[in-house]
Amino acid sequence: MAFYESLGLTQGWKIERPMPDGRVWNLVGLNFPDGTSSELVLSDSTEIDFTEIELKVDDVRANFGEMKGNADITWIREPFATESGHVAVMEAPDGNVFVLVGA
């Protein structure tokens, strides 16, 4: 955390999810200095071996509805509810994976 905070990112939220084996999976959302467009999510889950780039949108389900017809986008996870709203995961036409977060 200290490294990312030294770059100007600030913690926006933290979730601790219990795992079936008794461990706790921690997720931390870090806001970039502008605080409005995206966030970096750090996770200590052994099942996730990549860094999530989350794009903040007003309405995940509406954005999904607008983009689902685009054949260049691969939807890894369609919108689903979370503790703080909704999430959808997509692979962009260039192969990068992004997580849409919002209401």
mmCIF file of the C-alpha atoms, coordinates in Angstrom:
data_MODEL
# 
_entry.id   MODEL 
# 
loop_
_atom_site.group_PDB 
_atom_site.id 
_atom_site.type_symbol 
_atom_site.label_atom_id 
_atom_site.label_alt_id 
_atom_site.label_comp_id 
_atom_site.label_asym_id 
_atom_site.label_entity_id 
_atom_site.label_seq_id 
_atom_site.pdbx_PDB_ins_code 
_atom_site.Cartn_x 
_atom_site.Cartn_y 
_atom_site.Cartn_z 
_atom_site.occupancy 
_atom_site.B_iso_or_equiv 
_atom_site.pdbx_formal_charge 
_atom_site.auth_seq_id 
_atom_site.auth_comp_id 
_atom_site.auth_asym_id 
_atom_site.auth_atom_id 
_atom_site.pdbx_PDB_model_num 
ATOM 1   C CA . MET A 1 1   ? 0.000   0.000   0.000   1.00 0.00 ? 1   MET A CA 1 
ATOM 2   C CA . ALA A 1 2   ? 2.774   2.436   0.862   1.00 0.00 ? 2   ALA A CA 1 
ATOM 3   C CA . PHE A 1 3   ? 4.218   2.111   -2.656  1.00 0.00 ? 3   PHE A CA 1 
ATOM 4   C CA . TYR A 1 4   ? 0.895   2.926   -4.355  1.00 0.00 ? 4   TYR A CA 1 
ATOM 5   C CA . GLU A 1 5   ? 0.135   5.741   -1.928  1.00 0.00 ? 5   GLU A CA 1 
ATOM 6   C CA . SER A 1 6   ? 3.545   7.247   -2.747  1.00 0.00 ? 6   SER A CA 1 
ATOM 7   C CA . LEU A 1 7   ? 2.335   7.453   -6.366  1.00 0.00 ? 7   LEU A CA 1 
ATOM 8   C CA . GLY A 1 8   ? -0.673  9.524   -5.298  1.00 0.00 ? 8   GLY A CA 1 
ATOM 9   C CA . LEU A 1 9   ? -3.290  6.757   -5.187  1.00 0.00 ? 9   LEU A CA 1 
ATOM 10  C CA . THR A 1 10  ? -5.656  6.681   -2.207  1.00 0.00 ? 10  THR A CA 1 
ATOM 11  C CA . GLN A 1 11  ? -7.668  3.821   -0.742  1.00 0.00 ? 11  GLN A CA 1 
ATOM 12  C CA . GLY A 1 12  ? -11.305 4.131   -1.800  1.00 0.00 ? 12  GLY A CA 1 
ATOM 13  C CA . TRP A 1 13  ? -12.584 0.904   -0.276  1.00 0.00 ? 13  TRP A CA 1 
ATOM 14  C CA . LYS A 1 14  ? -11.590 -2.451  1.206   1.00 0.00 ? 14  LYS A CA 1 
ATOM 15  C CA . ILE A 1 15  ? -13.467 -5.756  1.243   1.00 0.00 ? 15  ILE A CA 1 
ATOM 16  C CA . GLU A 1 16  ? -12.530 -8.823  3.271   1.00 0.00 ? 16  GLU A CA 1 
ATOM 17  C CA . ARG A 1 17  ? -14.169 -11.987 1.889   1.00 0.00 ? 17  ARG A CA 1 
ATOM 18  C CA . PRO A 1 18  ? -14.000 -15.231 3.858   1.00 0.00 ? 18  PRO A CA 1 
ATOM 19  C CA . MET A 1 19  ? -12.759 -18.209 1.826   1.00 0.00 ? 19  MET A CA 1 
ATOM 20  C CA . PRO A 1 20  ? -14.019 -21.794 2.293   1.00 0.00 ? 20  PRO A CA 1 
ATOM 21  C CA . ASP A 1 21  ? -10.628 -22.846 3.679   1.00 0.00 ? 21  ASP A CA 1 
ATOM 22  C CA . GLY A 1 22  ? -10.816 -20.239 6.477   1.00 0.00 ? 22  GLY A CA 1 
ATOM 23  C CA . ARG A 1 23  ? -8.463  -17.701 4.911   1.00 0.00 ? 23  ARG A CA 1 
ATOM 24  C CA . VAL A 1 24  ? -9.617  -14.159 4.127   1.00 0.00 ? 24  VAL A CA 1 
ATOM 25  C CA . TRP A 1 25  ? -9.394  -12.734 0.609   1.00 0.00 ? 25  TRP A CA 1 
ATOM 26  C CA . ASN A 1 26  ? -8.636  -9.006  0.748   1.00 0.00 ? 26  ASN A CA 1 
ATOM 27  C CA . LEU A 1 27  ? -9.503  -6.586  -2.038  1.00 0.00 ? 27  LEU A CA 1 
ATOM 28  C CA . VAL A 1 28  ? -8.510  -2.932  -1.937  1.00 0.00 ? 28  VAL A CA 1 
ATOM 29  C CA . GLY A 1 29  ? -9.669  -0.315  -4.420  1.00 0.00 ? 29  GLY A CA 1 
ATOM 30  C CA . LEU A 1 30  ? -7.194  2.489   -5.003  1.00 0.00 ? 30  LEU A CA 1 
ATOM 31  C CA . ASN A 1 31  ? -8.348  5.735   -6.580  1.00 0.00 ? 31  ASN A CA 1 
ATOM 32  C CA . PHE A 1 32  ? -6.133  7.610   -8.992  1.00 0.00 ? 32  PHE A CA 1 
ATOM 33  C CA . PRO A 1 33  ? -5.565  11.282  -8.187  1.00 0.00 ? 33  PRO A CA 1 
ATOM 34  C CA . ASP A 1 34  ? -8.471  12.509  -10.358 1.00 0.00 ? 34  ASP A CA 1 
ATOM 35  C CA . GLY A 1 35  ? -10.735 10.100  -8.445  1.00 0.00 ? 35  GLY A CA 1 
ATOM 36  C CA . THR A 1 36  ? -13.427 9.824   -11.097 1.00 0.00 ? 36  THR A CA 1 
ATOM 37  C CA . SER A 1 37  ? -12.504 7.609   -14.007 1.00 0.00 ? 37  SER A CA 1 
ATOM 38  C CA . SER A 1 38  ? -10.837 4.424   -12.880 1.00 0.00 ? 38  SER A CA 1 
ATOM 39  C CA . GLU A 1 39  ? -9.276  2.578   -9.996  1.00 0.00 ? 39  GLU A CA 1 
ATOM 40  C CA . LEU A 1 40  ? -6.607  -0.008  -9.401  1.00 0.00 ? 40  LEU A CA 1 
ATOM 41  C CA . VAL A 1 41  ? -7.693  -3.079  -7.415  1.00 0.00 ? 41  VAL A CA 1 
ATOM 42  C CA . LEU A 1 42  ? -5.163  -5.050  -5.407  1.00 0.00 ? 42  LEU A CA 1 
ATOM 43  C CA . SER A 1 43  ? -6.005  -8.559  -4.267  1.00 0.00 ? 43  SER A CA 1 
ATOM 44  C CA . ASP A 1 44  ? -4.221  -11.208 -2.265  1.00 0.00 ? 44  ASP A CA 1 
ATOM 45  C CA . SER A 1 45  ? -6.279  -14.091 -3.669  1.00 0.00 ? 45  SER A CA 1 
ATOM 46  C CA . THR A 1 46  ? -4.139  -16.966 -4.916  1.00 0.00 ? 46  THR A CA 1 
ATOM 47  C CA . GLU A 1 47  ? -6.800  -17.579 -7.594  1.00 0.00 ? 47  GLU A CA 1 
ATOM 48  C CA . ILE A 1 48  ? -6.316  -14.165 -9.246  1.00 0.00 ? 48  ILE A CA 1 
ATOM 49  C CA . ASP A 1 49  ? -2.970  -13.745 -10.975 1.00 0.00 ? 49  ASP A CA 1 
ATOM 50  C CA . PHE A 1 50  ? -3.534  -10.395 -12.665 1.00 0.00 ? 50  PHE A CA 1 
ATOM 51  C CA . THR A 1 51  ? -4.081  -6.769  -11.707 1.00 0.00 ? 51  THR A CA 1 
ATOM 52  C CA . GLU A 1 52  ? -7.603  -5.488  -12.207 1.00 0.00 ? 52  GLU A CA 1 
ATOM 53  C CA . ILE A 1 53  ? -8.166  -2.167  -13.909 1.00 0.00 ? 53  ILE A CA 1 
ATOM 54  C CA . GLU A 1 54  ? -11.641 -1.013  -13.003 1.00 0.00 ? 54  GLU A CA 1 
ATOM 55  C CA . LEU A 1 55  ? -13.491 1.596   -15.015 1.00 0.00 ? 55  LEU A CA 1 
ATOM 56  C CA . LYS A 1 56  ? -16.123 3.510   -13.069 1.00 0.00 ? 56  LYS A CA 1 
ATOM 57  C CA . VAL A 1 57  ? -19.425 3.937   -14.909 1.00 0.00 ? 57  VAL A CA 1 
ATOM 58  C CA . ASP A 1 58  ? -22.755 5.332   -13.746 1.00 0.00 ? 58  ASP A CA 1 
ATOM 59  C CA . ASP A 1 59  ? -24.741 2.175   -14.590 1.00 0.00 ? 59  ASP A CA 1 
ATOM 60  C CA . VAL A 1 60  ? -22.958 -1.121  -15.318 1.00 0.00 ? 60  VAL A CA 1 
ATOM 61  C CA . ARG A 1 61  ? -26.089 -2.829  -16.649 1.00 0.00 ? 61  ARG A CA 1 
ATOM 62  C CA . ALA A 1 62  ? -26.875 0.062   -19.005 1.00 0.00 ? 62  ALA A CA 1 
ATOM 63  C CA . ASN A 1 63  ? -23.291 0.148   -20.308 1.00 0.00 ? 63  ASN A CA 1 
ATOM 64  C CA . PHE A 1 64  ? -23.383 -3.605  -20.831 1.00 0.00 ? 64  PHE A CA 1 
ATOM 65  C CA . GLY A 1 65  ? -26.667 -3.248  -22.719 1.00 0.00 ? 65  GLY A CA 1 
ATOM 66  C CA . GLU A 1 66  ? -25.142 -0.626  -25.004 1.00 0.00 ? 66  GLU A CA 1 
ATOM 67  C CA . MET A 1 67  ? -21.951 -2.619  -25.675 1.00 0.00 ? 67  MET A CA 1 
ATOM 68  C CA . LYS A 1 68  ? -23.118 -6.251  -25.734 1.00 0.00 ? 68  LYS A CA 1 
ATOM 69  C CA . GLY A 1 69  ? -23.809 -6.120  -29.469 1.00 0.00 ? 69  GLY A CA 1 
ATOM 70  C CA . ASN A 1 70  ? -20.193 -5.179  -30.229 1.00 0.00 ? 70  ASN A CA 1 
ATOM 71  C CA . ALA A 1 71  ? -18.613 -8.364  -31.602 1.00 0.00 ? 71  ALA A CA 1 
ATOM 72  C CA . ASP A 1 72  ? -15.128 -7.008  -30.834 1.00 0.00 ? 72  ASP A CA 1 
ATOM 73  C CA . ILE A 1 73  ? -15.784 -7.179  -27.070 1.00 0.00 ? 73  ILE A CA 1 
ATOM 74  C CA . THR A 1 74  ? -15.691 -10.510 -25.231 1.00 0.00 ? 74  THR A CA 1 
ATOM 75  C CA . TRP A 1 75  ? -17.720 -10.551 -22.008 1.00 0.00 ? 75  TRP A CA 1 
ATOM 76  C CA . ILE A 1 76  ? -15.985 -12.626 -19.363 1.00 0.00 ? 76  ILE A CA 1 
ATOM 77  C CA . ARG A 1 77  ? -18.689 -11.904 -16.759 1.00 0.00 ? 77  ARG A CA 1 
ATOM 78  C CA . GLU A 1 78  ? -22.018 -10.262 -17.496 1.00 0.00 ? 78  GLU A CA 1 
ATOM 79  C CA . PRO A 1 79  ? -23.271 -7.756  -14.887 1.00 0.00 ? 79  PRO A CA 1 
ATOM 80  C CA . PHE A 1 80  ? -23.680 -9.123  -11.369 1.00 0.00 ? 80  PHE A CA 1 
ATOM 81  C CA . ALA A 1 81  ? -24.423 -7.554  -7.989  1.00 0.00 ? 81  ALA A CA 1 
ATOM 82  C CA . THR A 1 82  ? -21.664 -6.937  -5.433  1.00 0.00 ? 82  THR A CA 1 
ATOM 83  C CA . GLU A 1 83  ? -21.411 -5.308  -2.023  1.00 0.00 ? 83  GLU A CA 1 
ATOM 84  C CA . SER A 1 84  ? -21.232 -1.863  -3.598  1.00 0.00 ? 84  SER A CA 1 
ATOM 85  C CA . GLY A 1 85  ? -23.296 -2.035  -6.796  1.00 0.00 ? 85  GLY A CA 1 
ATOM 86  C CA . HIS A 1 86  ? -22.725 -4.010  -9.982  1.00 0.00 ? 86  HIS A CA 1 
ATOM 87  C CA . VAL A 1 87  ? -19.715 -5.358  -11.858 1.00 0.00 ? 87  VAL A CA 1 
ATOM 88  C CA . ALA A 1 88  ? -19.081 -6.735  -15.355 1.00 0.00 ? 88  ALA A CA 1 
ATOM 89  C CA . VAL A 1 89  ? -15.806 -8.013  -16.806 1.00 0.00 ? 89  VAL A CA 1 
ATOM 90  C CA . MET A 1 90  ? -14.857 -7.595  -20.435 1.00 0.00 ? 90  MET A CA 1 
ATOM 91  C CA . GLU A 1 91  ? -11.963 -8.220  -22.768 1.00 0.00 ? 91  GLU A CA 1 
ATOM 92  C CA . ALA A 1 92  ? -11.490 -5.186  -24.977 1.00 0.00 ? 92  ALA A CA 1 
ATOM 93  C CA . PRO A 1 93  ? -10.760 -5.494  -28.702 1.00 0.00 ? 93  PRO A CA 1 
ATOM 94  C CA . ASP A 1 94  ? -7.026  -5.048  -27.975 1.00 0.00 ? 94  ASP A CA 1 
ATOM 95  C CA . GLY A 1 95  ? -7.013  -8.001  -25.549 1.00 0.00 ? 95  GLY A CA 1 
ATOM 96  C CA . ASN A 1 96  ? -6.867  -5.973  -22.334 1.00 0.00 ? 96  ASN A CA 1 
ATOM 97  C CA . VAL A 1 97  ? -9.261  -6.996  -19.581 1.00 0.00 ? 97  VAL A CA 1 
ATOM 98  C CA . PHE A 1 98  ? -11.312 -4.310  -17.808 1.00 0.00 ? 98  PHE A CA 1 
ATOM 99  C CA . VAL A 1 99  ? -13.796 -4.476  -14.963 1.00 0.00 ? 99  VAL A CA 1 
ATOM 100 C CA . LEU A 1 100 ? -16.765 -2.124  -15.173 1.00 0.00 ? 100 LEU A CA 1 
ATOM 101 C CA . VAL A 1 101 ? -17.954 -1.000  -11.725 1.00 0.00 ? 101 VAL A CA 1 
ATOM 102 C CA . GLY A 1 102 ? -20.822 1.209   -10.678 1.00 0.00 ? 102 GLY A CA 1 
ATOM 103 C CA . ALA A 1 103 ? -24.511 1.187   -9.849  1.00 0.00 ? 103 ALA A CA 1 
# 
